């Protein structure tokens, strides 16, 4: 069943159909949320909130638009809110080590072939840059599509993408001497 | 290389990020060196979390489903909007003195002066009453605002 049919069924009151949307998009949203927020628990919370918000506002979804891009738009705003909340929280507690929340906290079920860079990546890149990077790498979105998700001009998205790629390159060069240098 | 750095510097000092992005994009599209530098997509794939790394979405769906069901139950249970009862109670409490005042003002005034005997039962009169063949004196009583009339007799 295609997504527009699922959406129609959900709007008709069949909330169980929404499971298919959740199952289809959870891995993508979780990957982006974990890249932005840096830990699995927060990412799960944000994803749940995203799907709930999407379910309640499904009637406002423009069928011409890509559903995943719409979900990413909601997710992005939720992630920024979560980051703001965390900043407030850490501020109140006298800058409780944010560094103690590495991207790969213990308990994250990840295949073992991933390297240590993400924790550094998490520190080096801003939440916006991490979002842009995740969308660019995982979805192959161009600056225009990323800008639509971020709600900013495409030039701004390009700049975020440029800085994110530059920082990523610097980090990769720092950790991997084997990478070709230009 | 100097040109690349100059462009980057100019982009850095520009105020709007959209401008920065456009200038850099324009330069990168023409500069093979910068393009190669930024071509990290394939290598970076190893470092960012990919959708394939997320093993299960069951937990998310379980929570979302529970929230949706709870939400619909709440909606069914709640016939009034949140705080509606309190709002109505507050409105009633505020309106009560006004209603009381209106009733007090519009109520017909009662005369505290007793009505004269004659006017009490203008439509009802006893000229003469006899009991057991003897004339007796009737007494008619009607309570104020009542339709019941009580008559008793006194021996003369």
Contacts between the chains, C-beta under 8 A, distances in Angstrom:
chain1	res1	chain2	res2	distance
A	15	B	65	7.6
A	15	B	68	5.0
A	15	B	69	7.6
A	15	B	72	7.5
A	16	B	65	7.9
A	18	B	64	7.4
A	18	B	68	7.2
A	19	B	61	5.5
A	19	B	65	7.1
A	22	B	57	6.2
A	22	B	60	6.2
A	22	B	61	4.7
A	22	B	64	5.9
A	23	B	57	5.4
A	23	B	61	6.6
A	26	B	54	6.7
A	26	B	57	3.3
A	26	B	60	5.2
A	26	B	61	7.5
A	27	B	51	3.7
A	27	B	52	7.1
A	27	B	53	8.0
A	27	B	54	4.0
A	27	B	57	6.6
A	28	B	51	4.6
A	30	B	49	7.9
A	30	B	51	7.5
A	30	B	54	4.4
A	30	B	57	7.5
A	30	B	60	7.6
A	31	B	48	7.6
A	31	B	49	4.6
A	31	B	50	5.7
A	31	B	51	4.8
A	31	B	53	6.7
A	31	B	54	5.9
A	34	B	49	4.7
A	34	B	54	8.0
A	35	B	48	5.4
A	35	B	49	5.3
A	44	B	59	6.7
A	44	B	60	6.3
A	47	B	60	5.4
A	48	B	60	5.7
A	48	B	63	4.9
A	48	B	64	5.7
A	48	B	67	7.3
A	51	B	60	6.9
A	51	B	64	4.7
A	52	B	64	5.9
A	52	B	67	5.4
A	52	B	68	7.2
A	55	B	64	7.2
A	55	B	68	6.1
A	56	B	71	7.8
A	103	B	49	7.5
A	109	B	55	5.7
A	110	B	49	7.6
A	110	B	53	5.5
A	111	B	53	6.3
A	113	B	46	7.7
A	114	B	46	7.0
A	114	B	47	7.2
A	114	B	49	8.0
A	114	B	53	7.5
A	115	B	46	6.6
A	115	B	47	6.4
A	117	B	47	4.5
A	118	B	47	5.9
A	118	B	48	7.2
A	118	B	49	7.3
A	121	B	47	6.3
A	121	B	48	7.4
A	133	B	44	7.2
A	133	B	48	6.3
A	134	B	48	5.7
A	134	B	49	7.5
A	136	B	41	7.0
A	137	B	41	5.9
A	137	B	44	5.4
A	137	B	45	5.8
A	137	B	48	5.1
A	137	B	50	8.0
A	138	B	48	6.9
A	138	B	50	5.9
A	138	B	51	6.2
A	143	B	21	7.3
A	143	B	25	7.4
A	152	B	17	7.7
A	152	B	18	7.7
A	153	B	17	7.9
A	153	B	18	4.0
A	153	B	21	7.8
A	154	B	18	7.6
A	154	B	21	7.3
A	155	B	16	7.7
A	155	B	17	6.9
A	155	B	18	3.2
A	155	B	19	6.3
A	155	B	20	7.2
A	155	B	21	3.6
A	155	B	22	4.3
A	155	B	25	7.5
A	156	B	16	7.9
A	156	B	17	4.2
A	156	B	18	4.8
A	156	B	21	5.7
A	157	B	21	6.8
A	158	B	21	3.2
A	158	B	22	6.8
A	158	B	24	6.6
A	158	B	25	4.8
A	159	B	11	7.5
A	159	B	17	4.7
A	159	B	18	7.4
A	159	B	20	4.4
A	159	B	21	3.5
A	159	B	24	6.5
A	160	B	17	7.6
A	160	B	21	7.6
A	161	B	21	7.8
A	162	B	20	8.0
A	162	B	21	6.7
A	162	B	24	4.8
A	162	B	25	7.6
A	162	B	28	7.4
A	162	B	38	6.9
A	165	B	38	4.5
A	165	B	40	5.5
A	165	B	44	7.9
A	166	B	37	7.6
A	166	B	38	6.8
A	168	B	40	5.3
A	168	B	44	5.4
A	168	B	47	7.5
A	169	B	37	6.0
A	169	B	38	6.9
A	169	B	40	5.1
A	172	B	40	6.6
A	172	B	43	6.0
A	172	B	44	7.3
A	172	B	47	7.5
A	179	B	43	6.6
A	182	B	33	5.9
A	182	B	36	4.8
A	182	B	37	5.0
